[in-house]
Amino acid sequence: MGDDETPATYRTSAFQRGLSLLSVGSLLLLGVLEVTDEGPLLELSLVNVMLTGAMLVTAAAYGLRATVRVSETTVQKRRPLWTDHVLRFEDIQRVHLPVTTEALWLYTEPDGSPDLSIEAQSFERFESLARQVLRRLPQHAEIRDPAGRAEGYRRGGAAGDSQSDSG
């Protein structure tokens, strides 16, 4: 992203952050129970305890630190412990808005798997995010929208949301 652009940044949703804090709390509780010899962890192997702890730390890191950044030329999904995904808008061939969940699936190959997916339940201000992505798509990009949500995003979504477009 260039120095002259100010990308809009979308953090994880309050729901996602709450789940992450619950994961951290669970990990702390498991640790306290193990240290005090009071919990059911005594029957579990050390490997199971370590795997459970690693999974909870990973979930917490994702939920507390994941972001989506939308600039004039790119959309980027950053998650701790995962490789960042950066797509240039000019490379996007197809966008799919699924019926079963509110999300954006972005493809650089028309018939391939999604190169980037952004779910509404995972990121805050999803309508603003979707509006910015849809407005920056190249003319040749195909939009598959069986639920009919794309036009609402393009028109502006919820009232009063226009001021949050800049992040």
C-alpha positions in Angstrom: 0.0 0.0 0.0 1.4 3.4 -0.9 2.3 6.1 1.5 -0.3 8.5 0.0 -3.2 6.1 0.8 -5.0 5.8 4.1 -6.5 2.3 4.2 -9.7 1.6 6.1 -9.0 -0.9 8.8 -11.7 -3.3 10.2 -11.0 -5.2 13.4 -12.7 -8.3 14.6 -16.2 -8.0 15.8 -17.2 -7.7 19.5 -18.6 -11.2 19.3 -15.3 -12.6 18.0 -13.3 -10.7 20.6 -15.6 -12.0 23.3 -15.0 -15.6 22.2 -11.3 -14.9 22.2 -11.4 -13.6 25.8 -13.4 -16.7 26.7 -10.7 -18.8 25.2 -8.0 -17.0 27.3 -10.1 -17.3 30.4 -10.5 -21.1 29.8 -6.8 -21.5 29.3 -6.1 -19.7 32.6 -8.7 -21.8 34.4 -7.2 -25.0 33.0 -3.7 -23.8 34.1 -4.8 -22.9 37.6 -6.6 -26.3 38.0 -3.5 -28.1 36.8 -1.1 -26.2 39.1 -3.4 -26.7 42.2 -3.9 -30.4 41.5 -7.6 -29.9 41.7 -8.9 -30.5 38.2 -9.7 -33.3 35.9 -6.5 -32.5 34.0 -4.6 -34.9 36.1 -6.1 -37.8 33.9 -5.1 -36.0 30.7 -1.8 -36.5 29.1 0.6 -33.6 28.9 0.4 -33.7 25.1 -3.4 -33.2 25.3 -3.0 -30.3 27.7 -0.4 -28.6 25.4 -2.5 -29.1 22.3 -5.6 -27.7 23.9 -3.6 -24.7 25.2 -2.0 -24.1 21.8 -5.5 -24.2 20.2 -6.9 -21.7 22.7 -4.0 -19.3 22.3 -4.3 -19.5 18.5 -8.1 -18.8 18.7 -7.5 -15.9 21.1 -4.8 -14.4 18.9 -7.0 -14.6 15.8 -10.0 -13.1 17.6 -8.1 -10.2 19.2 -5.7 -9.2 16.5 -7.1 -10.1 13.0 -7.9 -7.1 10.7 -9.0 -6.4 7.2 -7.6 -3.4 5.5 -9.1 -1.9 2.3 -7.1 0.6 0.3 -7.7 2.1 -3.1 -5.8 -0.8 -4.7 -5.8 -3.7 -2.3 -7.7 -5.7 0.2 -5.7 -7.3 2.9 -6.6 -9.8 5.7 -4.1 -10.0 8.5 -4.2 -12.7 11.1 -1.7 -13.6 13.8 0.0 -16.9 13.2 -1.3 -17.1 9.6 0.1 -15.8 6.4 -1.4 -12.5 5.4 -3.6 -12.5 2.3 -3.3 -9.5 0.0 -5.4 -9.2 -3.1 -5.1 -6.4 -5.7 -8.5 -5.3 -6.9 -7.4 -5.5 -10.5 -6.7 -9.3 -10.0 -10.2 -10.1 -8.6 -12.2 -12.0 -11.2 -15.2 -13.0 -9.2 -17.0 -12.1 -5.9 -19.6 -14.4 -4.4 -22.0 -13.3 -1.6 -23.3 -16.6 -0.2 -26.9 -17.2 0.7 -26.4 -19.0 4.0 -24.1 -16.5 5.6 -23.3 -12.8 5.2 -19.8 -12.8 3.7 -17.7 -11.9 0.7 -15.7 -14.6 -1.1 -13.1 -13.1 -3.4 -11.6 -15.1 -6.3 -8.7 -14.4 -8.6 -9.6 -17.4 -10.8 -13.2 -17.6 -12.0 -13.6 -21.3 -11.2 -11.1 -21.8 -8.4 -11.4 -21.7 -4.6 -11.9 -18.4 -2.8 -8.6 -16.6 -2.4 -10.0 -14.5 0.4 -13.1 -14.8 2.5 -14.5 -12.2 4.9 -17.4 -13.1 7.2 -19.7 -10.5 8.7 -19.8 -12.2 12.1 -16.0 -12.0 12.3 -15.4 -8.4 11.4 -16.9 -5.1 12.6 -18.8 -2.7 10.3 -19.2 -5.4 7.6 -21.6 -3.3 5.5 -19.0 -0.5 5.2 -16.3 -3.0 4.4 -18.5 -4.8 1.8 -19.4 -1.4 0.2 -15.7 -0.4 -0.1 -14.8 -3.7 -1.7 -17.7 -3.8 -4.1 -17.1 -0.2 -5.2 -13.4 -0.9 -6.0 -14.0 -4.0 -8.1 -12.8 -3.9 -11.7 -15.4 -3.7 -14.4 -14.7 -7.2 -15.6 -15.3 -8.8 -12.2 -18.3 -11.1 -12.0 -20.6 -10.7 -8.9 -22.6 -13.8 -7.9 -25.2 -12.7 -5.4 -28.1 -15.1 -5.1 -29.3 -13.4 -1.9 -29.5 -10.0 -3.5 -27.3 -8.1 -0.9 -24.8 -6.4 -3.3 -27.1 -3.6 -4.4 -27.8 -2.7 -0.8 -24.1 -2.5 0.0 -23.4 -0.4 -3.0 -26.2 2.1 -2.2 -24.8 2.7 1.3 -26.2 0.1 3.6 -27.3 1.3 7.0 -28.0 5.0 7.6 -25.2 6.9 9.3 -22.6 4.3 8.2 -21.0 6.5 5.6 -18.8 8.2 8.0 -17.1 4.9 9.0 -15.9 4.2 5.5 -12.5 5.8 6.2 -11.9 3.4 9.1 
